[in-house]
């Protein structure tokens, strides 16, 4: 599978954040978006996730996997934003099973997903009781409970310690080996073997 | 979609959920009424139905502000929007849960609270019927208002200003139907059908408007 972005331009309000962004990403590749603060990394990810309207440009998909052949890019993507999309009043397990039911295409069970991110046995703990790093890891577990070929990650390692970063790198490698795609905006290296870097310069240049 | 329904329902009964708050608020309004109006049973019976309707309206307004704000802040809303579920259907689910935990208990408890206001049996019956049919409209209108103001800090003020004018017709026909049931020459059915029509109308328009507002709000 492969998707190609051609001539993308996105504005927020009156200001054009960036224009003429073109790239393509194929299965098994991690596409890393770099750039200074305010250069539009998050905006680019939100645009790819379908949350922002584009001024111009197009995204074309090729060879989408069977279950997603009818879907547009956002519907085959997991979007890990700055916010973790978990309810503090519910337990970690309840949060994860909700997202599994809601997103469809169930993959591993919430308990297993928590094992993968090193939070075994915490499924009955209210999400509000977790530390910042644990919250991030439980949000990463959300990517595992339902299968989606594209992961859009915005500063995925924010709040993670070195060990968890490594663990997460392993999960991303596994996703790439399965033919998945990762598009990540980050400042820190993600310890992945096969990456393509892309530098975002912002609208002024 | 069922998953969202279950989640919303369980959230509304947990800490910070709106279910018990709305009911207690409703009770407070109804209890305060006889003290403010005075202990004249005749007068109370006359204004009783109206005050129960006002209580229901205010109780449904109470938790609206947080409806989409909480989802926006914790990022759930973004996830709702990028999935392939129709957003209007999601909003309808949320409005339905809002009604189940505010409008429905408020309607069913109205005869009990009516005792405090010296309501006759006939009036209680008419009140339950009109509240059951009318309060869904309040939830649907409120949902659209909440979606529109969800991205604003302190949007609650604007929310009430937006929602109240649209809720007033529901209130007028609701109270009108109760009165018609008690006073002989006035027929009960026309205002009651009007109320039903408004609920159906807002059940269609409300979620669509809210879905549009939510999509605009992420920009």
Boltz contact constraints between the chains, C-beta under 6 A:
constraints:
  - contact:
      token1: [A, 49]
      token2: [B, 82]
      max_distance: 6.0
  - contact:
      token1: [A, 50]
      token2: [B, 82]
      max_distance: 6.0
  - contact:
      token1: [A, 51]
      token2: [B, 78]
      max_distance: 6.0
  - contact:
      token1: [A, 51]
      token2: [B, 218]
      max_distance: 6.0
  - contact:
      token1: [A, 74]
      token2: [B, 82]
      max_distance: 6.0
  - contact:
      token1: [A, 75]
      token2: [B, 84]
      max_distance: 6.0
  - contact:
      token1: [A, 79]
      token2: [B, 82]
      max_distance: 6.0
  - contact:
      token1: [A, 81]
      token2: [B, 75]
      max_distance: 6.0
  - contact:
      token1: [A, 81]
      token2: [B, 78]
      max_distance: 6.0
  - contact:
      token1: [A, 83]
      token2: [B, 74]
      max_distance: 6.0
  - contact:
      token1: [A, 83]
      token2: [B, 75]
      max_distance: 6.0
  - contact:
      token1: [A, 85]
      token2: [B, 75]
      max_distance: 6.0
  - contact:
      token1: [A, 85]
      token2: [B, 76]
      max_distance: 6.0
  - contact:
      token1: [A, 85]
      token2: [B, 79]
      max_distance: 6.0
  - contact:
      token1: [A, 89]
      token2: [B, 14]
      max_distance: 6.0
  - contact:
      token1: [A, 89]
      token2: [B, 15]
      max_distance: 6.0
  - contact:
      token1: [A, 98]
      token2: [B, 3]
      max_distance: 6.0
  - contact:
      token1: [A, 98]
      token2: [B, 7]
      max_distance: 6.0
  - contact:
      token1: [A, 101]
      token2: [B, 3]
      max_distance: 6.0
  - contact:
      token1: [A, 102]
      token2: [B, 3]
      max_distance: 6.0
